[in-house]
Amino acid sequence: MKFEILVIAFFSLLGACSCNAKIINCYFGTWSNYRPGLGQFEPEHINANLCTHLSYSFFGITEVGEFRMLDAWLDMDLNFIKRTMALKHDNSNLKVLAAIGGWNEGSIKYSQMAGDPAKRKRFIQSTVDFVRQHGFDGIDLDWEYPGQRGGSMDDKHNFVVLLRELKESFTPLNLELSIAVGASAYTASTSYDIPNIAKYVDFINVMTYDLGMASDGVLGSNAPLRGQGDNNVENCIGYWLQNGAPASKLVLGLAFYGRTFQLANNKLTTPGSPSSGAGAPGPYTRESGFMGYNEICTLQTAGVWTTVFNAEHGVPYTYNDNQWIGYDNVQSLELKLNYMRSLNLAGVMLWSIETDDFRGECGGEQYPLLNTINRKIGMGMEGQENSTTGSATSTTTTTMKPVVTSTTPGGPPPSTPENLCSEDGYFTHEYDCNRFYQCVGGKRHDFICPPDLHFDMNSMACNWPSLANCGY
């Protein structure tokens, strides 16, 4: 299967974007404005230079198919839109898309609109009018999902018709059209005519997360890179590639949140062990079974949690007492970014920007996850090296409050302050050949080699993998 994916990716290179032009699509959940305390998030918290696209979420449609602002946000949406558009002064290349749909909007209204020529026309015209009036650069259509949740058997065909008509209206106005799609083979085969939807969109955001949830009855990773049966990122992306999605339009979804579980037995903590239901909600998002990365890392710095990097799945999990969380961190995101680049996909999208540690409460760096993405795929950051000629990007690891850390058999060694810097010098990274670190006076400084290079202990420099002989 991996060979087939690589062959497909190879032939897609002719139309693929270059490594230096990858999409970083940041979804922005505007309801985060109402979160309490340090979880409150407003447009001014966004660093516009960390995203190529910002998907303003969400808008909806009426029963007759007209574009609408969601009623709950009418008192603040126009003000928020204006403040969000001001971010373009910081990054003139930023594209702000109006994201339409989402889980709570359901599927029925979209099914009825897509199947009715008059409603499609009303939707397209009202959408064009709105985005042009308020300065949006296009839309991201997030219909969850054609042919499901009360939709019609004709939705798969009608979705193609809708996208074609949208594209015909958008192209003369230089507006972008993207879609967010379900990742699994079941949803993809049920909902999408993949080759034909790809014809009419600029890019496809694949929601490769929510692959393990409390409703499954067992502990599971939210977005495992591999393993966990068929519920993993590699299988999802492989299905889309094998069924007609060009790599040049496929955007890999990354989760800035985790799924929480309650342990059925506090001694059974490995993935696949029984769960007795959703875990406790976080203090900001306040939703059982769900916790933002900023909430997770805050928990870890405030108490003793056991954190395990599951090498089999390529993601971490953490637990304390009867609570268990499967999530993504810097380490797992880097592995996914390596995977994205190996297939030369169009880029990444993230759900969602306000659940990163945007205030830098945990390790001192604001947006540690989003900064990792930028460093890894080469957009570059102000004040940081972005050369591909052998220099490295430097970050400083900030020691947090005690976190008990262990690893699965065969995985990377424990990464605790006590054993990282027992002596000064340069050292290869615990799990990633692309990285290395230097110890000076007992303090660790992490470095990242330019893309596609490994750290070579013999020359003490970033080198071609065949010369570096990294054994990970």
N, C-alpha and C positions, 0 to 999 in steps of 0.2 A: 504493500500500500504506500509506504514512504517513497519507494522508487517511482511509482506512478505519479505521486504528487510532485516530485522533483522534475519529472519530465514535463508535466503540464506547466509548472512554473517556468521552466527553461524556455518553452515556446511562447510564453506570455511576455518575455522580456522585451520584445520588439515594441510593445505598447505600454510598457511599465514606466512609471515615474522613476527618476534617479534617486539614489540613496540620500542625496542632499535635498530632496524635495518631498520628503515624506509628510503625510497628513498627520497632524496631532489635533484631533477633534475633541474639544472639551465640552462635555454636557454640563449645563448650569441649571440646577433645579431651583427655580426662583422662590419656592416655598421655604427654602432654608433661611430666608429673612426672618421667619417667625420662630426659629429655634432659640432656646434659652441660652443665656450666658455666653460662653466662648464658642458655642456652636453657631451663633448667629452669623450669617454670611450675606454680604451685600456686594453690588458690582464693584465697589471700590477695593474690595479684597482681591480682585482678580489681577494677576500679572499678565497683561496682554501679550507679552513677549514669549510666553511659554506655550502658546497655542497658535496653530494656523487657522483653526476654525473654532468658533464658540457657538454651540447649539443651545439657544435660549428655550428652556423647557417649562411648561408645555402650553400650547394653544389647542383649540378643539374645533369642532364643527357643530352646527345646529342640526335639528331634525331634517331640515330641508337642504342641508349640505353647505350652508354658508360658513366661511371662516369666522371664528369667534375667539375672543379672549375668555378664559375660564372665569365664571362668575365670582369665584372665591377671591380672585386677585384683581378685580376691576379697580379697586381703590388704589392700587399701587403699580399696576402694570405699565401704564403710560409713563409714569415717573421712572420706573425701573428700566424701561426700554431706552429712554433718553440717556440715563446714566450709563447703561451698558454700551450704547453707541459711542459715548465719549471715550471708550477704550481705544477706539481707532486712532485717536490722537497720539496714543502711546505706541501703537503698532499699525502703521498705515496699510500693511498687508493682511491684517486680520479680517477674516470673513465671518460675519455674524449671521447665523441661520435661524429662522423661526421653526422650532421643532413642534410638529403637529401630531397629536395622538397620545400615545403612552398607554400603559396598562389600565389606568382608571377610566379612560375614555371608552374602553370596550371596543367591540368590533362591528356591532350591528349597524350603527349609523354610517360607518365607512363602507360596509357592504352595500347598503341601500344607495348611497351616493355613487359608488363606482359603477353600479349596475343601471343607473338611470342617466341617459345623455343630458337631460335638462339639469339634473342636480350636479353632474360633473362640471358642466359649463358654469353653473352658479358658484361652485367651489373654486374653480380655477380663477374666475374673474375676481371674486372677493379676496382670494389669497394674493393675487398680483397687486390689487389695489392697496392692500394692507402693507405688504412688504415694501412697496415703492414709497408709500406715504411715510413710513417710519425708518427707512434706510437699511432694511435687511438686505443681505446679499443673496438670498434664496431661502429654500425651506429644506427641512429634514422631515420626511414623512414616516411616522412611526405607528403604522396600523398593526395592532396586535390582536389577532392575526387573520389574514385572509383565509376564508374557508373554515374558521374555527370560532368558538365562543359566540355562536348564534349566527355566524355568517352563512353565505350561500355556497353551493357547490360550484357556482360560476365565478367565484371571487378570483381564482387563480388567473383566469382569462381577463376578467374585468380590471384587475390590478395592472396588467400590462397596458390595456387601453388607457387607463387613467394616467399612467406614467408617460405614455407617448404623447397624450394631449397636453399634459403639464410641460413636457420638454419643448413641444412646439411653441407654446406660449412664452416659455422662459428664455429660449435661445436668443430671440431678437433683442431681449432686454438685458442680456448678459447676466442672468440669474442662475445660481447653482441649484441642482436638485440631487439630494441624497436620500437614502432610506435607511431605516434601522430594521433589522430582520432577526427572526428567531434563528438560533444557531444549530439546533439538533437536526439530525437527518429526518426525524419524523416531521418536525415543523416545516423544514425546508421542502420536503417532498409533498406535504399536504397543501402548503400555502403559496408556493412560488414556482413560476415558470422561469427558472434561473437564467437561461441564455437570453430570453427576451426581455426580462426586466433589466438585465445588464446593459442592453442597448440604449436605454433611455435615461440612465442616471449617471451622475458624475462619480459617485462612489457608493459603496454598500457597507454600512456599519453592521458587523456581525456580533450579536450580543452573546459572546462566549463567556457567560457566567450564569449564576443560578443553576449550576449543574449538580449541586448537592445541597439539599434543603431539609429542614426538620420534618417536613411532610413525608420524606422517604422512610422515616422510622429508624434510620441508622446514621451514624456520624459520617459526614462526607465533605469533601473539599468544595468550596464555592466555584472555583475555576481551575481545576487541575490541568496541568499542561498535558499529562498523559496518565494512563491507568484509570482506575475507578470504572471498570467496564468500558462501555462505549461513551460514557459521559465525560469527555475530556476535550480540551481545546484542539489537539491535533486531529482527532476524528471529525470534529465539527468543520474545521477549515478544510480538511481533506475532502469531505463530502461536497462542499461548495465548489472547490476547484475541479473535482472530478465530474461535476454535473453542469459545467458550463460557465462558471464565474471566472472572468479573467483576473489574474493576480493583480493587475494594474488598477483594478477598481475595488479590490477587497480590503476592507479596513478591519483590523483585529481589535475586538473589544477587550478592554482591561477593567478590572473591578477595583475601585478604591474603597471597598467595603468588604465585610465578611458576613458569613451566615453563622448564627449562633444556635447552640443546641444545649439541651439539658441532658446530662449523663444518666442513663438508666442504672448504671453501676459505676461508682467513682473510680473503681480500679480498672475499668475497661475503657481505655482512652484512645485506642488506635482507630483510624478510619475503618468503617464497616461494623464497628461495635454498636450495640443497641442504644438508641436515644429514646428518651421519654417525652420529647416534644421540643418546642422552640425555646431557645435560651432567653435570658433576661434582656430587656431593651436597653439601649444606650441612653445616656443622660441628655443627648442632643436630638437624636433622630426619634427616640421614644417609640420604637416599633419592635415588638417581640420577634426574635429570629433574625434580626438584622442589626448590624453595628458598623458605623463608618470607621475608616482607618484611624481618624483622629480620636475616636472614642476608644478603639482597641489599644493604641499605643499609650493613651493616657492611663488606662487600666494597668497596663504592664509596668509603667513607671511608678505607679502608686502602690503596688503590692507585688507579692511573689507569685508569678505565673510561670508554669513550665511551658517553654516554647520549643517545639520540635520542627525541624525542617524535614519534611517527608520527601526524601530523594526520589522515591518511586513515582510520586505524583508531581514533583517539582514545585511544591508550595508548602508553606508552614501551617501549623495549627498550634493553638495555645489553650491551656486549660488551668482551672483553679477551682477547687472544691467540686461542685457538680456542674460547672459551666464550661463549655467547650466551644471554640471559635475556629472555623476554617476561613482563611483570608489570604491576601497577597501582601507581600512586603517588597522592599528594594531588591532582595535576592531573587525572588520568584519573578518579579517583573523583568529583571534583566534576562532571565532565561527565556521568557516569552518574546522579548524584543529580539533576542538572537534568532528565535524561531521565525518571527515575522520577516527578518532580514534574509534568512536563508531561502525563503520562498519569494523574496522581492515583492511582498504585498505593498499595497498603496500607503499603508501607515497604520496608525492606531487611533482608537477613540477610547475615551475613559468615562465611566459612570461612577461618580461624578465629581466635579472639581471641588465642591464644597465639603466633601468628606475626606479629602487629603488633610494632612496636618498643616493647614494653610497659615496658622499663626506661629508655627514652629515651637509648640508647647513641649514636644517630647524630646527632640534631639537638638534643638537650636536652629535647624534649617527650616525655613518656610517652604512648603510644598516639596517635601522630600521625594514623594513618588513622582510627581510631575517633573521635578528637576532631573530625576534619574532617567526618565524618558528622553528628555532633551539632551542630556549628556550622551546617552547611549546611541541615539539615532542621528546625532550630528547637527542639530539645529544650532547648538552653542548657546552660551549664557554670557551676559556681560561680565567681564572680569575673569573669564575662564578660557583656557586654551581649547581651540576647536580645530587644530591642525591635524592633517593625516600624514605628517612627515616624520613621526617618531616621538613627538612630545606627548605628555600624558596630562589628563585632566585631574586636578587634585581636589579632594574633599577631606575635611577633618572629621573623624568619628568622635562624637561627643558621648562621653560615658554617662549612662542613665542610672537611675536608681536600680537596686538589685533586681535582676530577672534571672531565674533559674533556667538554664538552657541545656538541652540535650539533643541528640540526633538519632535518627534511625540507623540500624546497622548498614554499613557501607556508605553512609552519607557523609557530609562534611563534619569536621571535628567541632567541638564546642567553641563558641566565639564569646568568651567572657574576658573582661578586662584583665583578669589575673594571668591568663596564659597567652595573651596576644603579644605582649611586649616584655618578655623576660630578659631580652637582650637587645641592644641596638643593632640596626642593619636593615637590609632589604629582604623581603620574604614573598614567596608566591602566595596568592590568595587561597583560601581554604577550599573553594569549589569552582572558581571561574578563572580560566587561563588568561582571559582578557584583562585581569586586574592583578594588582600587587599592593603591598604596603611597606611603609618604612617605619621603624621604631626609633624614636629619638628621646632619650631621657625617660623611657617608660611610657611615652605617649605615642599612640598609633596614628599614622596619616595614610589614608587610602588613596590609591591612584587608579586611573582607568586608561589603558592603552587606546590608541586610535582604533576605529573599527577594523576587524579582521586580523588584528595583530595579537600576539601572545607575549607575555613577559618572559624574558630569557635570563635565567639566573647566571649563566656563564658570562654574558656580556653586560649584564645589569641594564638592559635596555629592552624596549619593545621590538619584537622581531617577527619574521614570518613564522607561522605555526610549524612548518617543516623543520625550521632551524631551532625553534625554542624548545621543542621536545617536552612540552607540558603534558603531564600524564593524567590529567583529570578527564 
